[in-house]
Amino acid sequence: MPQSSRKTRDRQLAKLYERRRRERFRKRRQRIVAASVGIVVALGGVGGGLFLLAKGGKAKPQASASPSASPTTGVACGGSVPAAASEKKPSYQKAPKTTIDPGKTYTATMVTSCGTVEFKLDPKLAPHTVNSFVFLARKHFYDGLTFHRIARDFVIQGGAPTGTGSGGPGYKTVDAPPKGSTYPLGTVAMAKGGNEPAGTAGSQFFIMIGKNSSLTPDYAIIGNVVKGQDVADKIGALPIQSNAADGKPVQTVYIVQVTIKVS
């Protein structure tokens, strides 16, 4: 084989090897990040409890009663602190009675520091969870809370009354997703504790900002973004504390208000 042809072949093989190496690294990182979505909700409910935050594939217990050691600085996207941020959220003793009508369409409009996201809720897919979300929104439970977690190219997560990834409304609902369910871009679903049954939900939710997800069907799906996916993506691109790929944003991203439209 001529020397020039051999060199050309070697360069092509080297490029092919590098592409495959990067693809393996990307998939491995996605699996590690995916594994942590459902286990950042407080496992206890007393005094903040403990929560698990998977980093590098290893679960580490941390106190959730106080914010991260690296404090946030200001409000993201040039926003301001909403008045509701200073209001203490109530704790309910049991899940609300069913008030939604499966025959009607429910659309949630979520105003954030970085813009507005609208998502269509699916009462037929997760009746108890959607009913709970509508109830909490109408009680202004989400107003003034934050997106406490960004997992780069994967999800943004919010709805924790403590702002640290712990806590909830005081009750849980369960709507196990259908077997084989997937979580494509724009899916809105509920976070849960790692040891809780599939479909368990409190108040914490996440929005998918990644096109490829290796999530198992363990998280109650409440709807899909119909407008403002670019806003969710914008939040997902904000700087994260300690330059991490998964963690709390440097600047606070508030949920200013959530309203429900019925049609």
N, C-alpha and C positions, 0 to 999 in steps of 0.2 A: 504494500500500500504506500502511495506517495506520502512524503512527510507532511505536505500541506493538508492532505485529506485526513491524516491521522490527527493533526492539531484541531481541525474543524470538528471532527467527531468528538474529541476530548472536551472541547468547549461546550458542545451541545449536551453532552452527558453531564457536565458540571452544572449547567443551567437547569437541567431536568432534576438533578439531585437537590439543588437548592430550592426549587419550587415545591417539591414533595416534602422537604424538611419544614418549610414554612407552613404548608398546609397541615402537616401533622401537629405542629406547634399551635396553630390557630384552633384546631378541633380540640386539642387537649385543654387549652385555656378556656374554651367555651364550656366544656364539660365541668371544669372546676367552678366556674362562675355560676353555671346553672344549678349546681348542687347546693348552692347557698341561698337560693331565693326563698324557699319555704321555711327556713329555720331561723329567721331573724325576728320572729314574733315572740314576745315574752312567754316563757314556759310557765311562769307563776303569775300571780296577779297581786301579790302582797308586797308592798314596799318596792315596787319596780321589778322584783324578781330577778331572774337570770335569763339571758338569751344567748344563743349560739351564733357566732359569725364565722363562717368558714373562710379561711384564707389559705391559699396554697393547698387546698384539698384537705386541710386539717381543721377540725372543729375546736374552737377555743371558747370557754365560758368567760363572760365578762359581766360586770355589774352594769345594769341599765338604768340606774336611778339618776345618773348624771350624764351630761353630754360628753362627747369625745374630748380628749386632752387637747386637741387642736381646735380652738374655738372658731366659729364662723365669723366672717367680717362683712357686715352690711347685708343688703338685700340684692339678690341676683337681678340682672336685666334692668337695673335702674329703678326697680320697684320700691314701694314703701311698706312699712309694717302695718298690716290691717288692724283695725280696732279689735276684731274678734280674737287676735292672737293673745290678748291678755286675759281672756275669759277661760275659766276652768271648765272642763268638759264633764258632763254628768256620767254616772255609771248606772246602767239599768240592770235590774235583777233578773230579767228574763227577756227573751226575744219578743219583738212586737207581734201583735195579731196581724194576720194577713189582710191587707187593705188594697193591694194592687189587683188589677183586672188583667188576666192573661190575654184577653182579647184586645187590649189596647196597647199603644206604643208609648214607651217611656224613654225620654231622651234626657241625659244629664249634661248640663253645661257647667264646666269647671273653669272658673277664672283663676289664673295663677299669676305670679309675679312676672312671668315671661310671656303671657298671652292666654288665650282661651282654647280649651279642648272640649269638644263635644263627643259624647259616645252614646250609641243606642244600646239600651239595656235589653236583655233577653229573659223575660219572666218564665218562659216555657223551659229554657235550659237550666235555670237555677232559681226556682220560684222563691224559696226561703231567703236566699242570699240577696236577690234583687229587692225583695220586699224590705229586707233589713237596710240595704243601701238607700233606698228611697226614704225610709223612715228616718234614718240618721241625717240625710241631706235636708229633709224638711224640718228637722229639729236643729239645724245649723251646726251639727256636730263637727262637720269637716271644715267649717269656716274658721280660718286662722291657724289651721294645722299646716304641716309642711311636707315636702318631699325630702325625707331624711336620708334617702339612699339613691345613688346612681351606680349602676353596674354598666360599665362602658360597652356600647354596642349590644346591649342585652335588655335591661329593664330600668325603669325609674319606679321607685316605690314610695308610697306616702300613706297618710291616714293614721299614724301613731299619735295618740293624744299627748305622749310625753316628748315627742320629737326626737327620740333616741332609738326607735325601733321596737319599743316595748309598749305594752298596754293595749286596751281596746275598749269597747262599749260596755263591758261587764257581762256579756253573754256571747254565745257562739251559735252559728247555724251550720247546717251540713247539707250540701248539694254536690254529691260526687259527680264529676264530669263523666260523660259517656266514654266507654272503652274506646281507645284509639284517638281520643281528642288531641288536638295539636294547638300550639300557641303562636300563630303567625304574627307578623308585624301588625300593630294596632290592637291586639287583643287586650282586653281589660279583665283581670282576674284577681282573686284574693289570695294573699299570703297566709301561711299557716305555720304552726309549730311542727318541727321535724317528726315528732312522735304522734301527732294528731291524725285521725282518719282522713282519707282523701275527701276533699271538698269542704273541710272545716274552714270557717271564716269568722272573723271579728269585724274590725273596721279597716284593717290595713289592706291595701290593694297595690297592684303593679300594672304598668302599661308596657307592653312589648315595644322596644325600639330597635330590635335586631331582626333581620330577615330570616335567620336560621336559628331554630331553637331545639335543644335536645331535652327540653323539659318532659318529664313523665306526666301523664294525665292525673295529677293529684290535686290540682288547684281549681276551685270553683270559678267557672267562666261566667262573668256577668254581662259582657257585651263587647262591642268593637268601636273603635274611634271612627267617626264619620266626618269629622272636621277638626283640623288643628293637629294633625300628626306631626306637622313641621314644628309646632310648639313643643310637643313631647320630645322630639329629636333635639331641639335646641336645649332643653333642660338636660337631656342626656349627654350633651357635649360640653357642659359646664365643667370648670376645674373641680377636681376632687381633692379633699384634704390629703396631705402628704404625697401628692402626685400619684395616688393609688389608682388602680383600674376599677375598684369597687369600694365605695364608702360614702361618707357624708360630703355634700358639696361645700366648697370653700365659702360661698355666700348662700344665705338662706333663701330657699325657694318656697314661698308661701302659697297655700291654697286659700285664695281670698274669699271665694264663695262658691258654693255648689247649689244649683237650682234644678228642679225637675219639671219637664214639660210633658204633658199627657195629651195624646191625640188619638 
